[in-house]
Structure formats: C-alpha cells, structure tokens
Amino acid sequence: MSITKETFINYLDTFVPNEQRSMFGGTGIFVQGAMYALLSNEKLYIRGGEMLDQQLLELGCHKFKHVKRSTVAVVNYYDISPLYASRLSLCNELIQSSIAIALQEKTVKGASRNKRLRDLPNLRLTLERMMKKSGIDDVDIFHQMGAVDAYLQVKQTQGKNVDQKLLWMFAGAIEGCHWTLLNESHKSVLLQQLEQKKQHYKPPRGAEQHSCDFI
C-alpha cells in the first residue's frame, strides 16, 4: 500500500507541532528544533536511540540509507511504514518514544556543547586522544554515534586488545554516570547491539595493537 507524504505529515501532527526541513533528500520532521522523523520515498522513518534501537531491530525495521553520488550513508532512522499500516497502536508508542529521545538528546547536547570529551564521566585525556585518532572528534559526534558504535570504531583503529570495559565506560559517559552504576539490563542490551553491529566492522590491515588499561 502506497501512503503519501501528506498522510504521514498529518499523522505526525497529531503528536506534536512539527517543523519541516529538507534532509537526506527527503523531508525531516522536527519538534522544538530536534529531528525525530524522516519522510522519503513514501516511507516513514523515525529516530532511534540506545534502548529504542533494539526494539526497532527486533521488529524488523530497516535503517535509512542515504545515497549520495558513489557513497552510501546509513543513519539512525528506522522504517516503520509497515507498522503504520498493520500495527498503528504500536507505531504510536514508537513515535512517542522517538520524540522523547530526540528532545532528551537535544538537551544533553546543549549542556555538553562546551565540554571536552575528557570532561565526560569515565573519560580522560588518554581516552580522548584515542577517540580523536578514531575519528570521534567531539562530544556531539560521540553522542550521535552512541556507545556501541563509538566502541567499535575505537576497537577497529586501536586493535583487538581494547577491553570490553570501554563499552561500559562509553555508555556511562553518555548516561552521565560512572560505568559501575550501569544496570545489568542496560549492559545486556548493549551486548546484543554489539553482536548485531560488530559483523559490519572490519579492522583495517596493519591496525596497531594496543594493550589498554582503562581503570
């Protein structure tokens, strides 16, 4: 069933007042300046987040791929169009969660805008340098990537000896707490995401091997 862009816009307007901007070759839907949805090719994508990612993946929702010239960028927005057609009440809950995550992340980014990576919980100068060598240049990029992708990227560039404890440290830094305060259910979700994502990461040839002590 083909659903028009206008149908989706009218549907999203029932949740919060929306703003529209051109994004990724489609239409980005914003609330209070935070983007939470994307309309492209008559499909509705919503923004994921640490816990919402797992739920969307289990529902079989696919990430949006933005093709630009010869490159393909996969962004953290998931296609929920089939759910809109078949499970509307669930679709409503997912959108409400996505809006909450978008607003929360905007608040966190605003508070962290002037912070350095080393100023976040669990991080210090040594880790900040390691992250920057891996392409994670600032707090905004770190928050956009999330703990799992940041961990995999550092592991890819730094070698196999990067300890899994770094994943907990990154998750704690994003949550604003010491890594030992993460509960087991949160760790379990992170490990599931890690298993799903790590197959797409391949360490470059000749990657340096570093033994790292993060305590």
C-alpha positions as CSV (number, residue, x, y, z in Angstrom):
1,M,0.0,0.0,0.0
2,S,1.4,3.4,-1.0
3,I,1.0,6.1,1.6
4,T,1.5,9.7,0.6
5,K,3.8,12.2,2.3
6,E,0.8,14.4,3.3
7,T,-0.8,11.4,5.0
8,F,2.3,10.9,7.2
9,I,2.7,14.6,7.9
10,N,-1.0,14.8,9.1
11,Y,-0.4,11.7,11.2
12,L,2.7,13.1,12.9
13,D,0.9,16.4,13.5
14,T,-1.4,14.6,15.9
15,F,1.6,14.1,18.3
16,V,3.3,17.5,18.5
17,P,3.5,20.7,16.4
18,N,6.0,19.9,13.7
19,E,8.6,21.8,11.6
20,Q,9.7,20.5,8.2
21,R,13.1,20.9,6.6
22,S,14.9,19.2,3.6
23,M,17.1,16.4,4.9
24,F,18.9,13.5,3.2
25,G,17.0,14.0,0.0
26,G,13.7,13.8,1.8
27,T,11.8,15.8,4.5
28,G,13.0,16.0,8.1
29,I,10.3,16.4,10.8
30,F,11.4,18.4,13.8
31,V,10.0,19.2,17.2
32,Q,11.5,22.2,19.1
33,G,14.5,22.1,16.7
34,A,15.1,18.3,17.3
35,M,14.7,16.0,14.3
36,Y,12.8,12.8,15.1
37,A,11.3,11.6,11.8
38,L,12.2,11.5,8.1
39,L,9.9,11.1,5.1
40,S,11.5,9.7,2.0
41,N,10.1,7.8,-1.0
42,E,6.6,7.5,0.7
43,K,8.2,5.8,3.7
44,L,8.2,7.0,7.4
45,Y,11.4,6.7,9.3
46,I,11.8,7.5,13.0
47,R,14.9,8.3,15.0
48,G,16.3,5.6,17.1
49,G,18.2,5.7,20.4
50,E,20.1,3.4,22.8
51,M,17.1,1.3,24.0
52,L,14.7,2.1,21.1
53,D,17.3,0.7,18.6
54,Q,16.9,-2.8,19.9
55,Q,13.1,-2.7,19.8
56,L,13.1,-1.5,16.2
57,L,15.6,-4.0,15.1
58,E,13.6,-6.8,16.7
59,L,10.5,-5.6,14.8
60,G,12.4,-5.9,11.6
61,C,12.6,-2.2,10.9
62,H,15.4,-1.3,8.4
63,K,17.7,1.8,8.7
64,F,17.5,4.6,6.2
65,K,20.3,4.6,3.6
66,H,21.2,7.9,2.1
67,V,22.8,7.5,-1.3
68,K,24.9,10.4,-2.5
69,R,27.0,10.0,-5.6
70,S,29.2,7.0,-5.0
71,T,28.7,6.8,-1.3
72,V,26.0,5.3,0.9
73,A,25.5,6.6,4.5
74,V,23.4,4.6,6.9
75,V,21.7,6.9,9.5
76,N,20.0,6.0,12.8
77,Y,16.4,6.3,11.4
78,Y,14.2,3.2,11.0
79,D,11.4,2.5,8.5
80,I,8.2,2.0,10.5
81,S,5.9,2.3,7.4
82,P,4.7,-1.4,7.6
83,L,3.8,-0.9,11.3
84,Y,1.8,2.2,10.4
85,A,-0.3,0.0,8.1
86,S,-0.7,-3.0,10.3
87,R,0.0,-2.1,14.0
88,L,-1.0,1.5,14.5
89,S,-1.1,1.5,18.3
90,L,2.5,0.1,18.4
91,C,3.5,2.7,15.8
92,N,2.1,5.4,18.1
93,E,4.2,4.2,21.0
94,L,7.4,4.1,19.0
95,I,6.9,7.6,17.7
96,Q,6.3,8.9,21.2
97,S,9.5,7.2,22.4
98,S,11.4,8.7,19.4
99,I,10.1,12.2,20.2
100,A,11.2,11.8,23.8
101,I,14.7,10.6,22.8
102,A,15.1,13.4,20.3
103,L,14.2,16.1,22.9
104,Q,16.4,14.5,25.5
105,E,19.4,14.2,23.2
106,K,19.0,17.9,22.3
107,T,19.1,18.8,25.9
108,V,22.2,16.7,26.6
109,K,23.9,18.2,23.6
110,G,23.1,21.7,24.6
111,A,24.6,21.0,28.1
112,S,27.6,19.3,26.6
113,R,28.3,21.8,23.8
114,N,31.2,23.5,25.6
115,K,32.5,20.3,27.1
116,R,35.5,18.3,26.0
117,L,35.4,14.5,25.7
118,R,37.8,14.2,28.7
119,D,35.2,16.2,30.8
120,L,32.6,13.4,30.5
121,P,32.3,10.7,33.2
122,N,34.7,7.8,32.8
123,L,36.8,9.6,30.1
124,R,40.2,11.3,30.5
125,L,42.9,12.7,28.3
126,T,44.3,9.3,27.2
127,L,40.9,8.1,26.1
128,E,40.1,11.5,24.5
129,R,43.2,11.2,22.3
130,M,42.4,7.6,21.4
131,M,38.8,8.6,20.4
132,K,40.1,11.5,18.3
133,K,42.5,9.2,16.5
134,S,39.5,7.1,15.7
135,G,37.5,10.0,14.2
136,I,35.4,10.8,17.3
137,D,36.4,14.5,17.5
138,D,34.0,16.0,19.9
139,V,31.1,15.4,22.4
140,D,28.4,15.9,19.7
141,I,29.8,13.2,17.4
142,F,30.2,10.9,20.4
143,H,26.5,11.3,21.4
144,Q,25.4,10.9,17.8
145,M,27.3,7.6,17.4
146,G,26.2,6.1,20.7
147,A,28.3,3.8,23.0
148,V,28.3,0.7,20.7
149,D,29.4,2.4,17.5
150,A,32.0,4.5,19.3
151,Y,33.4,1.4,21.0
152,L,33.5,-0.5,17.7
153,Q,35.2,2.4,15.9
154,V,37.9,2.7,18.6
155,K,38.4,-1.0,18.6
156,Q,38.8,-1.0,14.8
157,T,41.5,1.6,14.9
158,Q,43.2,0.6,18.1
159,G,43.3,-3.2,17.8
160,K,41.9,-6.3,19.4
161,N,43.3,-5.6,22.9
162,V,40.7,-2.9,23.6
163,D,38.8,-4.2,26.7
164,Q,35.0,-4.6,26.7
165,K,35.1,-2.4,29.8
166,L,35.5,0.5,27.4
167,L,31.9,-0.1,26.1
168,W,30.6,0.3,29.7
169,M,32.7,3.4,30.1
170,F,31.3,4.9,26.9
171,A,27.7,4.0,27.9
172,G,28.2,5.6,31.3
173,A,29.7,8.7,29.7
174,I,26.6,9.1,27.6
175,E,24.3,8.4,30.5
176,G,26.2,10.8,32.7
177,C,27.3,8.3,35.4
178,H,30.2,6.1,36.4
179,W,30.3,2.9,34.4
180,T,29.9,0.7,37.5
181,L,26.4,2.2,38.0
182,L,25.1,0.7,34.8
183,N,22.4,-1.9,35.5
184,E,22.6,-5.4,34.0
185,S,19.6,-5.0,31.7
186,H,21.3,-1.9,30.1
187,K,24.5,-3.9,29.7
188,S,22.6,-6.8,28.2
189,V,21.0,-4.5,25.6
190,L,24.4,-3.1,24.7
191,L,25.9,-6.6,24.2
192,Q,23.0,-7.5,21.9
193,Q,23.6,-4.4,19.9
194,L,27.3,-5.1,19.8
195,E,26.7,-8.7,18.5
196,Q,24.4,-7.3,15.7
197,K,26.7,-4.5,14.7
198,K,30.3,-5.9,15.0
199,Q,30.0,-8.1,11.9
200,H,29.9,-4.9,9.8
201,Y,33.2,-3.6,11.3
202,K,36.4,-5.0,9.8
203,P,39.7,-3.9,11.3
204,P,42.0,-2.3,8.7
205,R,45.1,-4.2,7.6
206,G,48.1,-3.4,9.7
207,A,46.0,-1.9,12.5
208,E,48.1,-1.2,15.6
209,Q,47.6,-3.4,18.6
210,H,47.4,-1.6,21.9
211,S,47.0,-3.1,25.3
212,C,45.0,-0.5,27.3
213,D,44.2,-0.1,31.0
214,F,41.1,1.9,31.4
215,I,40.6,1.9,35.2
